[in-house]
Amino acid sequence: MNLFRGDAHKIYCHLKKNSASIASSKYLKEMKEVRDFYQSITSDILKLIFYRLIKEKNGSGMIPVYVSSIPFLFLIFSNSLQKHLFAQGSKYWLIFIVIYLGGITFSLFLHFREKAWAASHIEIIQDILTERKDN
């Protein structure tokens, strides 16, 4: 059941299927561009970028806080919401639910995507700094 294995397995399968052209794969090309850019920067500036990326990675946790606080806000205004959303014959509740779930889904998708990119950049920078330190 490949559906639930995630992007890492999808990339593995794609690279395995096209093993002759791994170096030019779209999955690796972008990471190589990022690595090449960071390698062209001095170590002092790279450390500053590293610190900033750590801040960004830890700061992107605000989206789950936002998502988890919305139900409490709805609880505070529950009487007003019930009057408007569940008025006799009103379909506003359905529109509200669709928009709310869509917003939560998009926010969480964005959150984990940002964290993944920050982690990738941090790992690349750490590798470059370690490599420079060893040489």
N, CA, C and O atoms as a Tinker XYZ file with bonds, in Angstrom:
   540  protein
     1  N      0.828000   -1.168000    0.000000    73     2
     2  CA     0.000000    0.000000    0.000000    64     1     3
     3  C      0.887000    1.250000    0.000000    63     2     4     5
     4  O      1.169000    1.815000    1.057000    81     3
     5  N      1.315000    1.671000   -1.171000    73     3     6
     6  CA     2.236000    2.796000   -1.315000    64     5     7
     7  C      1.612000    4.140000   -0.984000    63     6     8     9
     8  O      2.331000    5.122000   -0.796000    81     7
     9  N      0.308000    4.203000   -0.911000    73     7    10
    10  CA    -0.391000    5.461000   -0.669000    64     9    11
    11  C      0.009000    6.099000    0.660000    63    10    12    13
    12  O      0.089000    7.324000    0.757000    81    11
    13  N      0.259000    5.289000    1.676000    73    11    14
    14  CA     0.533000    5.805000    3.012000    64    13    15
    15  C      2.016000    5.817000    3.368000    63    14    16    17
    16  O      2.357000    6.028000    4.532000    81    15
    17  N      2.893000    5.601000    2.419000    73    15    18
    18  CA     4.321000    5.558000    2.714000    64    17    19
    19  C      4.986000    6.923000    2.662000    63    18    20    21
    20  O      6.101000    7.069000    3.162000    81    19
    21  N      4.364000    7.901000    2.093000    73    19    22
    22  CA     4.898000    9.257000    2.108000    64    21    23
    23  C      5.801000    9.577000    0.936000    63    22    24    25
    24  O      6.061000    8.745000    0.068000    81    23
    25  N      6.268000   10.814000    0.943000    73    23    26
    26  CA     7.077000   11.317000   -0.159000    64    25    27
    27  C      8.460000   10.679000   -0.218000    63    26    28    29
    28  O      9.008000   10.503000   -1.306000    81    27
    29  N      9.033000   10.330000    0.931000    73    27    30
    30  CA    10.369000    9.726000    0.928000    64    29    31
    31  C     10.359000    8.420000    0.133000    63    30    32    33
    32  O     11.275000    8.157000   -0.646000    81    31
    33  N      9.334000    7.615000    0.329000    73    31    34
    34  CA     9.247000    6.359000   -0.411000    64    33    35
    35  C      8.966000    6.618000   -1.894000    63    34    36    37
    36  O      9.477000    5.911000   -2.762000    81    35
    37  N      8.157000    7.628000   -2.171000    73    35    38
    38  CA     7.866000    7.985000   -3.564000    64    37    39
    39  C      9.157000    8.404000   -4.280000    63    38    40    41
    40  O      9.393000    8.012000   -5.422000    81    39
    41  N      9.975000    9.192000   -3.610000    73    39    42
    42  CA    11.249000    9.627000   -4.198000    64    41    43
    43  C     12.164000    8.428000   -4.401000    63    42    44    45
    44  O     12.802000    8.302000   -5.446000    81    43
    45  N     12.231000    7.549000   -3.407000    73    43    46
    46  CA    13.043000    6.338000   -3.522000    64    45    47
    47  C     12.623000    5.513000   -4.731000    63    46    48    49
    48  O     13.467000    5.089000   -5.520000    81    47
    49  N     11.327000    5.287000   -4.878000    73    47    50
    50  CA    10.826000    4.493000   -6.011000    64    49    51
    51  C     11.153000    5.159000   -7.340000    63    50    52    53
    52  O     11.535000    4.489000   -8.299000    81    51
    53  N     11.001000    6.489000   -7.396000    73    51    54
    54  CA    11.302000    7.222000   -8.628000    64    53    55
    55  C     12.792000    7.110000   -8.969000    63    54    56    57
    56  O     13.146000    6.861000  -10.121000    81    55
    57  N     13.655000    7.291000   -7.981000    73    55    58
    58  CA    15.096000    7.208000   -8.226000    64    57    59
    59  C     15.513000    5.790000   -8.599000    63    58    60    61
    60  O     16.371000    5.603000   -9.462000    81    59
    61  N     14.918000    4.803000   -7.963000    73    59    62
    62  CA    15.241000    3.408000   -8.260000    64    61    63
    63  C     14.827000    3.055000   -9.681000    63    62    64    65
    64  O     15.543000    2.346000  -10.389000    81    63
    65  N     13.661000    3.558000  -10.094000    73    63    66
    66  CA    13.154000    3.274000  -11.440000    64    65    67
    67  C     14.027000    3.937000  -12.505000    63    66    68    69
    68  O     14.226000    3.376000  -13.583000    81    67
    69  N     14.543000    5.116000  -12.208000    73    67    70
    70  CA    15.372000    5.868000  -13.153000    64    69    71
    71  C     16.807000    5.956000  -12.650000    63    70    72    73
    72  O     17.385000    7.041000  -12.593000    81    71
    73  N     17.378000    4.822000  -12.288000    73    71    74
    74  CA    18.703000    4.819000  -11.664000    64    73    75
    75  C     19.808000    5.332000  -12.583000    63    74    76    77
    76  O     20.853000    5.767000  -12.099000    81    75
    77  N     19.600000    5.290000  -13.883000    73    75    78
    78  CA    20.622000    5.782000  -14.814000    64    77    79
    79  C     20.719000    7.304000  -14.789000    63    78    80    81
    80  O     21.771000    7.865000  -15.095000    81    79
    81  N     19.640000    7.965000  -14.430000    73    79    82
    82  CA    19.638000    9.433000  -14.455000    64    81    83
    83  C     19.405000   10.035000  -13.065000    63    82    84    85
    84  O     18.722000   11.050000  -12.927000    81    83
    85  N     19.974000    9.408000  -12.050000    73    83    86
    86  CA    19.774000    9.889000  -10.680000    64    85    87
    87  C     20.333000   11.293000  -10.504000    63    86    88    89
    88  O     19.695000   12.134000   -9.871000    81    87
    89  N     21.506000   11.562000  -11.050000    73    87    90
    90  CA    22.157000   12.866000  -10.847000    64    89    91
    91  C     21.338000   14.018000  -11.411000    63    90    92    93
    92  O     21.421000   15.136000  -10.902000    81    91
    93  N     20.555000   13.770000  -12.445000    73    91    94
    94  CA    19.768000   14.848000  -13.050000    64    93    95
    95  C     18.300000   14.824000  -12.610000    63    94    96    97
    96  O     17.455000   15.491000  -13.208000    81    95
    97  N     18.014000   14.070000  -11.586000    73    95    98
    98  CA    16.637000   13.965000  -11.099000    64    97    99
    99  C     16.157000   15.288000  -10.527000    63    98   100   101
   100  O     16.919000   16.014000   -9.890000    81    99
   101  N     14.891000   15.595000  -10.759000    73    99   102
   102  CA    14.314000   16.843000  -10.236000    64   101   103
   103  C     14.312000   16.855000   -8.712000    63   102   104   105
   104  O     14.347000   17.924000   -8.102000    81   103
   105  N     14.271000   15.683000   -8.095000    73   103   106
   106  CA    14.262000   15.603000   -6.639000    64   105   107
   107  C     15.607000   16.011000   -6.038000    63   106   108   109
   108  O     15.666000   16.546000   -4.931000    81   107
   109  N     16.674000   15.754000   -6.775000    73   107   110
   110  CA    18.005000   16.064000   -6.259000    64   109   111
   111  C     18.547000   17.388000   -6.773000    63   110   112   113
   112  O     19.387000   18.013000   -6.125000    81   111
   113  N     18.071000   17.815000   -7.931000    73   111   114
   114  CA    18.571000   19.040000   -8.546000    64   113   115
   115  C     18.368000   20.251000   -7.632000    63   114   116   117
   116  O     19.266000   21.080000   -7.482000    81   115
   117  N     17.205000   20.344000   -7.035000    73   115   118
   118  CA    16.899000   21.483000   -6.163000    64   117   119
   119  C     17.802000   21.496000   -4.927000    63   118   120   121
   120  O     18.291000   22.552000   -4.526000    81   119
   121  N     18.021000   20.332000   -4.330000    73   119   122
   122  CA    18.898000   20.250000   -3.159000    64   121   123
   123  C     20.339000   20.593000   -3.527000    63   122   124   125
   124  O     21.054000   21.218000   -2.744000    81   123
   125  N     20.757000   20.185000   -4.716000    73   123   126
   126  CA    22.116000   20.506000   -5.166000    64   125   127
   127  C     22.274000   22.009000   -5.347000    63   126   128   129
   128  O     23.313000   22.567000   -4.992000    81   127
   129  N     21.262000   22.669000   -5.892000    73   127   130
   130  CA    21.320000   24.127000   -6.059000    64   129   131
   131  C     21.435000   24.828000   -4.714000    63   130   132   133
   132  O     22.200000   25.783000   -4.572000    81   131
   133  N     20.686000   24.363000   -3.735000    73   131   134
   134  CA    20.743000   24.947000   -2.390000    64   133   135
   135  C     22.132000   24.733000   -1.798000    63   134   136   137
   136  O     22.734000   25.664000   -1.264000    81   135
   137  N     22.639000   23.510000   -1.894000    73   135   138
   138  CA    23.967000   23.202000   -1.352000    64   137   139
   139  C     25.052000   24.023000   -2.030000    63   138   140   141
   140  O     25.936000   24.559000   -1.362000    81   139
   141  N     24.991000   24.125000   -3.354000    73   139   142
   142  CA    25.999000   24.903000   -4.087000    64   141   143
   143  C     25.970000   26.371000   -3.681000    63   142   144   145
   144  O     27.018000   27.006000   -3.565000    81   143
   145  N     24.777000   26.908000   -3.464000    73   143   146
   146  CA    24.672000   28.299000   -3.030000    64   145   147
   147  C     25.306000   28.484000   -1.656000    63   146   148   149
   148  O     26.088000   29.411000   -1.445000    81   147
   149  N     24.966000   27.599000   -0.726000    73   147   150
   150  CA    25.518000   27.729000    0.624000    64   149   151
   151  C     27.031000   27.507000    0.646000    63   150   152   153
   152  O     27.724000   28.092000    1.478000    81   151
   153  N     27.546000   26.682000   -0.241000    73   151   154
   154  CA    28.992000   26.469000   -0.295000    64   153   155
   155  C     29.731000   27.709000   -0.782000    63   154   156   157
   156  O     30.918000   27.873000   -0.499000    81   155
   157  N     29.048000   28.575000   -1.504000    73   155   158
   158  CA    29.699000   29.785000   -2.017000    64   157   159
   159  C     29.758000   30.905000   -0.977000    63   158   160   161
   160  O     30.335000   31.960000   -1.242000    81   159
   161  N     29.175000   30.691000    0.190000    73   159   162
   162  CA    29.112000   31.713000    1.233000    64   161   163
   163  C     30.176000   31.428000    2.289000    63   162   164   165
   164  O     30.478000   30.270000    2.578000    81   163
   165  N     30.737000   32.484000    2.859000    73   163   166
   166  CA    31.758000   32.318000    3.901000    64   165   167
   167  C     31.147000   31.678000    5.148000    63   166   168   169
   168  O     29.938000   31.746000    5.372000    81   167
   169  N     31.999000   31.065000    5.942000    73   167   170
   170  CA    31.532000   30.355000    7.136000    64   169   171
   171  C     30.859000   31.280000    8.141000    63   170   172   173
   172  O     29.873000   30.892000    8.769000    81   171
   173  N     31.376000   32.498000    8.306000    73   171   174
   174  CA    30.767000   33.427000    9.265000    64   173   175
   175  C     29.334000   33.776000    8.870000    63   174   176   177
   176  O     28.428000   33.751000    9.703000    81   175
   177  N     29.139000   34.098000    7.605000    73   175   178
   178  CA    27.790000   34.423000    7.125000    64   177   179
   179  C     26.903000   33.185000    7.175000    63   178   180   181
   180  O     25.718000   33.275000    7.496000    81   179
   181  N     27.475000   32.040000    6.861000    73   179   182
   182  CA    26.713000   30.790000    6.881000    64   181   183
   183  C     26.208000   30.473000    8.295000    63   182   184   185
   184  O     25.100000   29.966000    8.464000    81   183
   185  N     27.023000   30.773000    9.296000    73   183   186
   186  CA    26.583000   30.564000   10.684000    64   185   187
   187  C     25.413000   31.480000   11.020000    63   186   188   189
   188  O     24.479000   31.067000   11.708000    81   187
   189  N     25.457000   32.720000   10.541000    73   187   190
   190  CA    24.341000   33.636000   10.779000    64   189   191
   191  C     23.062000   33.139000   10.100000    63   190   192   193
   192  O     21.973000   33.223000   10.668000    81   191
   193  N     23.209000   32.624000    8.888000    73   191   194
   194  CA    22.057000   32.050000    8.180000    64   193   195
   195  C     21.524000   30.850000    8.959000    63   194   196   197
   196  O     20.315000   30.672000    9.102000    81   195
   197  N     22.444000   30.040000    9.455000    73   195   198
   198  CA    22.068000   28.865000   10.252000    64   197   199
   199  C     21.240000   29.276000   11.469000    63   198   200   201
   200  O     20.204000   28.675000   11.751000    81   199
   201  N     21.696000   30.293000   12.183000    73   199   202
   202  CA    20.966000   30.763000   13.365000    64   201   203
   203  C     19.574000   31.271000   12.985000    63   202   204   205
   204  O     18.596000   31.025000   13.691000    81   203
   205  N     19.504000   31.969000   11.881000    73   203   206
   206  CA    18.214000   32.494000   11.431000    64   205   207
   207  C     17.257000   31.353000   11.053000    63   206   208   209
   208  O     16.060000   31.418000   11.335000    81   207
   209  N     17.795000   30.322000   10.420000    73   207   210
   210  CA    16.957000   29.188000   10.034000    64   209   211
   211  C     16.469000   28.412000   11.251000    63   210   212   213
   212  O     15.356000   27.886000   11.247000    81   211
   213  N     17.295000   28.338000   12.292000    73   211   214
   214  CA    16.852000   27.705000   13.538000    64   213   215
   215  C     15.669000   28.486000   14.100000    63   214   216   217
   216  O     14.684000   27.900000   14.549000    81   215
   217  N     15.775000   29.810000   14.070000    73   215   218
   218  CA    14.682000   30.666000   14.547000    64   217   219
   219  C     13.419000   30.429000   13.720000    63   218   220   221
   220  O     12.325000   30.311000   14.271000    81   219
   221  N     13.573000   30.360000   12.406000    73   219   222
   222  CA    12.420000   30.134000   11.529000    64   221   223
   223  C     11.785000   28.768000   11.790000    63   222   224   225
   224  O     10.562000   28.636000   11.829000    81   223
   225  N     12.631000   27.762000   11.967000    73   223   226
   226  CA    12.107000   26.414000   12.208000    64   225   227
   227  C     11.311000   26.374000   13.507000    63   226   228   229
   228  O     10.232000   25.782000   13.558000    81   227
   229  N     11.832000   26.994000   14.544000    73   227   230
   230  CA    11.131000   26.994000   15.831000    64   229   231
   231  C      9.941000   27.945000   15.834000    63   230   232   233
   232  O      8.968000   27.712000   16.551000    81   231
   233  N     10.004000   29.003000   15.049000    73   231   234
   234  CA     8.907000   29.966000   14.984000    64   233   235
   235  C      7.734000   29.493000   14.164000    63   234   236   237
   236  O      6.635000   30.032000   14.295000    81   235
   237  N      7.937000   28.500000   13.321000    73   235   238
   238  CA     6.831000   28.022000   12.494000    64   237   239
   239  C      5.850000   27.180000   13.298000    63   238   240   241
   240  O      4.869000   26.677000   12.750000    81   239
   241  N      6.106000   27.026000   14.583000    73   239   242
   242  CA     5.187000   26.307000   15.453000    64   241   243
   243  C      3.958000   27.114000   15.816000    63   242   244   245
   244  O      3.079000   26.620000   16.523000    81   243
   245  N      3.883000   28.342000   15.345000    73   243   246
   246  CA     2.731000   29.186000   15.657000    64   245   247
   247  C      1.471000   28.726000   14.927000    63   246   248   249
   248  O      0.362000   28.975000   15.401000    81   247
   249  N      1.620000   28.074000   13.804000    73   247   250
   250  CA     0.447000   27.620000   13.056000    64   249   251
   251  C     -0.349000   26.587000   13.864000    63   250   252   253
   252  O     -1.570000   26.718000   13.945000    81   251
   253  N      0.282000   25.563000   14.467000    73   251   254
   254  CA    -0.514000   24.646000   15.292000    64   253   255
   255  C     -1.161000   25.332000   16.497000    63   254   256   257
   256  O     -2.265000   24.965000   16.901000    81   255
   257  N     -0.479000   26.323000   17.070000    73   255   258
   258  CA    -1.081000   27.068000   18.177000    64   257   259
   259  C     -2.333000   27.782000   17.685000    63   258   260   261
   260  O     -3.368000   27.772000   18.350000    81   259
   261  N     -2.228000   28.392000   16.531000    73   259   262
   262  CA    -3.368000   29.086000   15.930000    64   261   263
   263  C     -4.516000   28.109000   15.665000    63   262   264   265
   264  O     -5.670000   28.389000   15.989000    81   263
   265  N     -4.186000   26.972000   15.077000    73   263   266
   266  CA    -5.213000   25.981000   14.735000    64   265   267
   267  C     -5.883000   25.434000   15.991000    63   266   268   269
   268  O     -7.096000   25.229000   16.008000    81   267
   269  N     -5.105000   25.200000   17.034000    73   267   270
   270  CA    -5.696000   24.633000   18.247000    64   269   271
   271  C     -6.439000   25.669000   19.083000    63   270   272   273
   272  O     -7.257000   25.299000   19.926000    81   271
   273  N     -6.175000   26.950000   18.872000    73   271   274
   274  CA    -6.866000   27.975000   19.661000    64   273   275
   275  C     -8.209000   28.385000   19.052000    63   274   276   277
   276  O     -9.057000   28.935000   19.754000    81   275
   277  N     -8.411000   28.132000   17.781000    73   275   278
   278  CA    -9.664000   28.522000   17.125000    64   277   279
   279  C    -10.892000   27.872000   17.775000    63   278   280   281
   280  O    -11.890000   28.564000   17.978000    81   279
   281  N    -10.866000   26.575000   18.111000    73   279   282
   282  CA   -12.058000   26.004000   18.763000    64   281   283
   283  C    -12.423000   26.698000   20.080000    63   282   284   285
   284  O    -13.602000   26.811000   20.412000    81   283
   285  N    -11.426000   27.157000   20.822000    73   283   286
   286  CA   -11.725000   27.874000   22.063000    64   285   287
   287  C    -12.389000   29.213000   21.772000    63   286   288   289
   288  O    -13.266000   29.654000   22.514000    81   287
   289  N    -11.974000   29.844000   20.706000    73   287   290
   290  CA   -12.608000   31.092000   20.297000    64   289   291
   291  C    -14.066000   30.842000   19.910000    63   290   292   293
   292  O    -14.951000   31.629000   20.246000    81   291
   293  N    -14.303000   29.747000   19.206000    73   291   294
   294  CA   -15.675000   29.391000   18.837000    64   293   295
   295  C    -16.515000   29.090000   20.076000    63   294   296   297
   296  O    -17.704000   29.406000   20.121000    81   295
   297  N    -15.892000   28.482000   21.073000    73   295   298
   298  CA   -16.605000   28.179000   22.308000    64   297   299
   299  C    -17.051000   29.462000   23.008000    63   298   300   301
   300  O    -18.154000   29.528000   23.551000    81   299
   301  N    -16.199000   30.468000   22.992000    73   299   302
   302  CA   -16.534000   31.748000   23.617000    64   301   303
   303  C    -17.752000   32.379000   22.938000    63   302   304   305
   304  O    -18.636000   32.919000   23.605000    81   303
   305  N    -17.787000   32.306000   21.622000    73   303   306
   306  CA   -18.872000   32.931000   20.860000    64   305   307
   307  C    -19.929000   31.918000   20.420000    63   306   308   309
   308  O    -20.620000   32.150000   19.428000    81   307
   309  N    -20.065000   30.815000   21.127000    73   307   310
   310  CA   -20.937000   29.730000   20.673000    64   309   311
   311  C    -22.405000   30.144000   20.540000    63   310   312   313
   312  O    -23.070000   29.721000   19.594000    81   311
   313  N    -22.919000   30.946000   21.449000    73   311   314
   314  CA   -24.330000   31.350000   21.337000    64   313   315
   315  C    -24.584000   32.153000   20.074000    63   314   316   317
   316  O    -25.568000   31.919000   19.372000    81   315
   317  N    -23.702000   33.098000   19.783000    73   315   318
   318  CA   -23.857000   33.905000   18.563000    64   317   319
   319  C    -23.715000   33.047000   17.316000    63   318   320   321
   320  O    -24.472000   33.199000   16.357000    81   319
   321  N    -22.741000   32.145000   17.334000    73   319   322
   322  CA   -22.544000   31.271000   16.179000    64   321   323
   323  C    -23.751000   30.371000   15.954000    63   322   324   325
   324  O    -24.168000   30.168000   14.814000    81   323
   325  N    -24.305000   29.840000   17.011000    73   323   326
   326  CA   -25.466000   28.959000   16.867000    64   325   327
   327  C    -26.661000   29.697000   16.277000    63   326   328   329
   328  O    -27.400000   29.141000   15.465000    81   327
   329  N    -26.845000   30.935000   16.682000    73   327   330
   330  CA   -27.970000   31.713000   16.148000    64   329   331
   331  C    -27.840000   31.921000   14.644000    63   330   332   333
   332  O    -28.823000   31.824000   13.910000    81   331
   333  N    -26.623000   32.208000   14.190000    73   331   334
   334  CA   -26.426000   32.514000   12.772000    64   333   335
   335  C    -26.221000   31.264000   11.918000    63   334   336   337
   336  O    -26.755000   31.171000   10.812000    81   335
   337  N    -25.454000   30.310000   12.426000    73   335   338
   338  CA   -25.134000   29.133000   11.618000    64   337   339
   339  C    -26.262000   28.112000   11.574000    63   338   340   341
   340  O    -26.484000   27.464000   10.551000    81   339
   341  N    -26.964000   27.975000   12.676000    73   339   342
   342  CA   -27.991000   26.942000   12.749000    64   341   343
   343  C    -29.399000   27.521000   12.736000    63   342   344   345
   344  O    -30.336000   26.916000   13.257000    81   343
   345  N    -29.537000   28.688000   12.142000    73   343   346
   346  CA   -30.874000   29.279000   12.020000    64   345   347
   347  C    -31.750000   28.330000   11.208000    63   346   348   349
   348  O    -31.246000   27.530000   10.419000    81   347
   349  N    -33.019000   28.421000   11.398000    73   347   350
   350  CA   -33.953000   27.492000   10.772000    64   349   351
   351  C    -33.780000   27.475000    9.255000    63   350   352   353
   352  O    -33.964000   28.489000    8.582000    81   351
   353  N    -33.426000   26.309000    8.737000    73   351   354
   354  CA   -33.283000   26.141000    7.302000    64   353   355
   355  C    -31.989000   26.703000    6.726000    63   354   356   357
   356  O    -31.809000   26.704000    5.508000    81   355
   357  N    -31.102000   27.173000    7.563000    73   355   358
   358  CA   -29.869000   27.789000    7.078000    64   357   359
   359  C    -28.821000   26.730000    6.746000    63   358   360   361
   360  O    -28.665000   25.744000    7.466000    81   359
   361  N    -28.118000   26.948000    5.661000    73   359   362
   362  CA   -27.021000   26.059000    5.260000    64   361   363
   363  C    -25.659000   26.696000    5.550000    63   362   364   365
   364  O    -24.632000   26.206000    5.081000    81   363
   365  N    -25.650000   27.780000    6.317000    73   363   366
   366  CA   -24.393000   28.456000    6.642000    64   365   367
   367  C    -23.435000   27.557000    7.418000    63   366   368   369
   368  O    -22.219000   27.692000    7.283000    81   367
   369  N    -23.962000   26.650000    8.219000    73   367   370
   370  CA   -23.103000   25.776000    9.004000    64   369   371
   371  C    -22.244000   24.906000    8.100000    63   370   372   373
   372  O    -21.080000   24.644000    8.405000    81   371
   373  N    -22.821000   24.455000    6.979000    73   371   374
   374  CA   -22.077000   23.613000    6.046000    64   373   375
   375  C    -20.948000   24.409000    5.401000    63   374   376   377
   376  O    -19.825000   23.919000    5.283000    81   375
   377  N    -21.246000   25.623000    4.987000    73   375   378
   378  CA   -20.221000   26.491000    4.399000    64   377   379
   379  C    -19.129000   26.770000    5.429000    63   378   380   381
   380  O    -17.939000   26.729000    5.115000    81   379
   381  N    -19.543000   27.051000    6.652000    73   379   382
   382  CA   -18.604000   27.327000    7.730000    64   381   383
   383  C    -17.676000   26.140000    7.969000    63   382   384   385
   384  O    -16.462000   26.318000    8.069000    81   383
   385  N    -18.227000   24.944000    8.059000    73   383   386
   386  CA   -17.434000   23.734000    8.309000    64   385   387
   387  C    -16.440000   23.502000    7.178000    63   386   388   389
   388  O    -15.277000   23.191000    7.436000    81   387
   389  N    -16.877000   23.646000    5.939000    73   387   390
   390  CA   -15.989000   23.432000    4.793000    64   389   391
   391  C    -14.838000   24.435000    4.812000    63   390   392   393
   392  O    -13.683000   24.060000    4.614000    81   391
   393  N    -15.151000   25.702000    5.049000    73   391   394
   394  CA   -14.102000   26.729000    5.095000    64   393   395
   395  C    -13.162000   26.483000    6.270000    63   394   396   397
   396  O    -11.946000   26.608000    6.125000    81   395
   397  N    -13.706000   26.140000    7.417000    73   395   398
   398  CA   -12.893000   25.898000    8.613000    64   397   399
   399  C    -11.956000   24.712000    8.408000    63   398   400   401
   400  O    -10.760000   24.819000    8.677000    81   399
   401  N    -12.481000   23.590000    7.937000    73   399   402
   402  CA   -11.641000   22.411000    7.716000    64   401   403
   403  C    -10.617000   22.650000    6.611000    63   402   404   405
   404  O     -9.483000   22.181000    6.701000    81   403
   405  N    -11.014000   23.378000    5.572000    73   403   406
   406  CA   -10.062000   23.726000    4.519000    64   405   407
   407  C     -8.935000   24.596000    5.049000    63   406   408   409
   408  O     -7.771000   24.395000    4.703000    81   407
   409  N     -9.282000   25.558000    5.885000    73   407   410
   410  CA    -8.269000   26.433000    6.481000    64   409   411
   411  C     -7.314000   25.681000    7.381000    63   410   412   413
   412  O     -6.105000   25.909000    7.339000    81   411
   413  N     -7.847000   24.784000    8.194000    73   411   414
   414  CA    -6.992000   23.979000    9.077000    64   413   415
   415  C     -6.075000   23.080000    8.259000    63   414   416   417
   416  O     -4.879000   22.994000    8.537000    81   415
   417  N     -6.622000   22.418000    7.262000    73   415   418
   418  CA    -5.822000   21.524000    6.425000    64   417   419
   419  C     -4.701000   22.285000    5.733000    63   418   420   421
   420  O     -3.552000   21.843000    5.736000    81   419
   421  N     -5.030000   23.423000    5.142000    73   419   422
   422  CA    -4.022000   24.230000    4.462000    64   421   423
   423  C     -2.958000   24.720000    5.439000    63   422   424   425
   424  O     -1.769000   24.684000    5.123000    81   423
   425  N     -3.367000   25.175000    6.611000    73   423   426
   426  CA    -2.422000   25.685000    7.605000    64   425   427
   427  C     -1.460000   24.603000    8.073000    63   426   428   429
   428  O     -0.258000   24.844000    8.187000    81   427
   429  N     -1.980000   23.422000    8.342000    73   427   430
   430  CA    -1.111000   22.333000    8.792000    64   429   431
   431  C     -0.184000   21.861000    7.682000    63   430   432   433
   432  O      0.981000   21.551000    7.932000    81   431
   433  N     -0.690000   21.805000    6.469000    73   431   434
   434  CA     0.154000   21.447000    5.333000    64   433   435
   435  C      1.301000   22.442000    5.199000    63   434   436   437
   436  O      2.455000   22.049000    5.028000    81   435
   437  N      0.981000   23.718000    5.275000    73   435   438
   438  CA     1.986000   24.770000    5.184000    64   437   439
   439  C      2.989000   24.673000    6.325000    63   438   440   441
   440  O      4.191000   24.831000    6.110000    81   439
   441  N      2.514000   24.418000    7.518000    73   439   442
   442  CA     3.383000   24.315000    8.694000    64   441   443
   443  C      4.426000   23.213000    8.520000    63   442   444   445
   444  O      5.620000   23.454000    8.695000    81   443
   445  N      3.981000   22.017000    8.178000    73   443   446
   446  CA     4.918000   20.905000    8.070000    64   445   447
   447  C      5.831000   21.045000    6.859000    63   446   448   449
   448  O      6.969000   20.575000    6.880000    81   447
   449  N      5.348000   21.674000    5.826000    73   447   450
   450  CA     6.194000   21.935000    4.662000    64   449   451
   451  C      7.304000   22.922000    5.024000    63   450   452   453
   452  O      8.455000   22.726000    4.635000    81   451
   453  N      6.966000   23.980000    5.764000    73   451   454
   454  CA     7.969000   24.950000    6.207000    64   453   455
   455  C      9.000000   24.302000    7.117000    63   454   456   457
   456  O     10.197000   24.557000    6.983000    81   455
   457  N      8.543000   23.467000    8.038000    73   455   458
   458  CA     9.474000   22.797000    8.949000    64   457   459
   459  C     10.407000   21.856000    8.184000    63   458   460   461
   460  O     11.590000   21.753000    8.509000    81   459
   461  N      9.882000   21.181000    7.181000    73   459   462
   462  CA    10.703000   20.265000    6.394000    64   461   463
   463  C     11.774000   21.021000    5.616000    63   462   464   465
   464  O     12.925000   20.588000    5.564000    81   463
   465  N     11.403000   22.144000    5.012000    73   463   466
   466  CA    12.385000   22.932000    4.272000    64   465   467
   467  C     13.432000   23.511000    5.205000    63   466   468   469
   468  O     14.621000   23.501000    4.886000    81   467
   469  N     13.008000   24.011000    6.345000    73   467   470
   470  CA    13.968000   24.555000    7.309000    64   469   471
   471  C     14.934000   23.465000    7.759000    63   470   472   473
   472  O     16.137000   23.708000    7.855000    81   471
   473  N     14.425000   22.276000    8.035000    73   471   474
   474  CA    15.280000   21.168000    8.461000    64   473   475
   475  C     16.276000   20.790000    7.369000    63   474   476   477
   476  O     17.434000   20.496000    7.664000    81   475
   477  N     15.839000   20.795000    6.116000    73   475   478
   478  CA    16.741000   20.471000    5.004000    64   477   479
   479  C     17.864000   21.489000    4.895000    63   478   480   481
   480  O     19.031000   21.123000    4.761000    81   479
   481  N     17.512000   22.762000    4.951000    73   479   482
   482  CA    18.522000   23.811000    4.848000    64   481   483
   483  C     19.487000   23.760000    6.034000    63   482   484   485
   484  O     20.694000   23.928000    5.861000    81   483
   485  N     18.963000   23.532000    7.219000    73   483   486
   486  CA    19.808000   23.442000    8.409000    64   485   487
   487  C     20.785000   22.285000    8.285000    63   486   488   489
   488  O     21.960000   22.425000    8.622000    81   487
   489  N     20.317000   21.166000    7.812000    73   487   490
   490  CA    21.179000   19.993000    7.655000    64   489   491
   491  C     22.273000   20.248000    6.622000    63   490   492   493
   492  O     23.425000   19.867000    6.828000    81   491
   493  N     21.919000   20.883000    5.526000    73   491   494
   494  CA    22.911000   21.204000    4.493000    64   493   495
   495  C     23.971000   22.141000    5.059000    63   494   496   497
   496  O     25.165000   21.926000    4.852000    81   495
   497  N     23.541000   23.177000    5.772000    73   495   498
   498  CA    24.492000   24.135000    6.351000    64   497   499
   499  C     25.385000   23.450000    7.377000    63   498   500   501
   500  O     26.590000   23.697000    7.403000    81   499
   501  N     24.819000   22.597000    8.221000    73   499   502
   502  CA    25.631000   21.877000    9.202000    64   501   503
   503  C     26.675000   21.006000    8.521000    63   502   504   505
   504  O     27.824000   20.957000    8.961000    81   503
   505  N     26.291000   20.326000    7.461000    73   503   506
   506  CA    27.246000   19.494000    6.726000    64   505   507
   507  C     28.382000   20.330000    6.150000    63   506   508   509
   508  O     29.546000   19.936000    6.223000    81   507
   509  N     28.049000   21.478000    5.580000    73   507   510
   510  CA    29.070000   22.347000    4.989000    64   509   511
   511  C     30.008000   22.870000    6.069000    63   510   512   513
   512  O     31.226000   22.850000    5.890000    81   511
   513  N     29.463000   23.337000    7.182000    73   511   514
   514  CA    30.301000   23.861000    8.264000    64   513   515
   515  C     31.183000   22.769000    8.866000    63   514   516   517
   516  O     32.347000   23.018000    9.179000    81   515
   517  N     30.642000   21.573000    9.029000    73   515   518
   518  CA    31.432000   20.448000    9.546000    64   517   519
   519  C     32.541000   20.081000    8.574000    63   518   520   521
   520  O     33.674000   19.826000    8.981000    81   519
   521  N     32.214000   20.055000    7.297000    73   519   522
   522  CA    33.203000   19.735000    6.264000    64   521   523
   523  C     34.330000   20.762000    6.260000    63   522   524   525
   524  O     35.500000   20.397000    6.150000    81   523
   525  N     33.989000   22.035000    6.377000    73   523   526
   526  CA    35.005000   23.093000    6.404000    64   525   527
   527  C     35.856000   23.006000    7.664000    63   526   528   529
   528  O     37.057000   23.274000    7.627000    81   527
   529  N     35.244000   22.640000    8.760000    73   527   530
   530  CA    35.970000   22.525000   10.026000    64   529   531
   531  C     36.967000   21.370000    9.971000    63   530   532   533
   532  O     38.076000   21.474000   10.496000    81   531
   533  N     36.567000   20.267000    9.331000    73   531   534
   534  CA    37.430000   19.090000    9.225000    64   533   535
   535  C     38.604000   19.320000    8.286000    63   534   536   537
   536  O     39.659000   18.706000    8.449000    81   535
   537  N     38.432000   20.196000    7.306000    73   535   538
   538  CA    39.509000   20.438000    6.323000    64   537   539
   539  C     40.403000   21.499000    6.775000    63   538   540
   540  O     41.362000   21.836000    6.080000    81   539
